[in-house]
Amino acid sequence: GTPLAEIRDYLTRRSPQALLALLEEKEAQLAEERRRLEAERKAGEVIALLVAGGADELSSFETERRVIPGGVSVRIYSIPVGNNGSVAVVWPEHGR
């Protein structure tokens, strides 16, 4: 929603330009929220596939394997999201 302060500000300087500026700002905020939700959805899909034992299906997205503190071997995946974004998923080699 739109905070009351923004609505109050718009009402004190009501004009087509002010309305357009407010709508453009809200459109940008919605686009960012849409990108965030898409990244979360994509990460959830990848994690579900990994939990089901599908690491081999994701091999083209694997960017690195490393051993982290504690001696745990992990695979790091970079999954494309949206136009130019990506989401990283770090998964233990033999963890489920």
N, C-alpha and C positions, 0 to 999 in steps of 0.2 A: 504494500500500500504506500501511499504518499503521506509523509509526515505532515501534521497540521501546520507546522512552520512554513513548509513549502507552499501549501495551499494558501495560507495567509499572505505570504509574500506575493504570490501570483495575483491574488485578489486586490492587493494594494497598487499593483502596477499592471492591471489588466490591459492586454493588447494582443493582437494577432501574433506579433513577434515573441512576446513573452510566453504565450501558449505554445507556439512552435518550439521555443527553446526548452520548455518544460517537457513537452512530448518527446523531443529528441533525446533529452537526458534519460527519460524513462525507457525509451527504446534501447539505448546503450546498456542500461542496467539489466534489462530483460535479456538482451543478447549475451551478456556476460553470465548471467544465471543459467541460461540455456547451455552455454559451453561447459559450465561447471557440472551441471546435471548429466550431460552427455559423457563427460570424462568419468564421473562416478558410475554411470551405467556400464560403460565400456570396461572399467576396472573390475566391476562385479562379474561381468561375463568372463573375463580372463581368469579371475580367481576361481569361478565355478568350474571352468575347464581344467585348471590346474588341480583342483581338489578331486576331480573325476579321473585324474591321471593322464591328462592330455598335454603334457609338456612337449611331446614331440610335434604336436600339431602347431605349436607356437614357436618352433625353432627359428622361423624366419624373422621373428620379432625379438629374439634374444640378442642382447647387446654385449653382455659380459657375464662371466662367471668369476666369483671370487670367494675367498674364505674370510669371513668376518670374525671379530673377536669372539672367543669362545670356541673357535674351531669349526664353525658352521659353514658349510659350503652353500652358496646361494647362486641362483640364476637371476639376472636382471633383464627384464623385458621392457621395451619401449613400444607402446601401442599407439598408432595414429588416432587422433580424435579431431573432428572438425576439419577446417581448412588447413591450418598450420600448427595445430597443437598436438600434444602427445601426453600420455599418462605412463608413468613408470610403475612397474610392479616388481617387487623383490620377493623371491620365493625360495625356500630351502630346497636343496637338491632332492632330498628324500623325505621331506615333510609332507604330511597330509593333515 
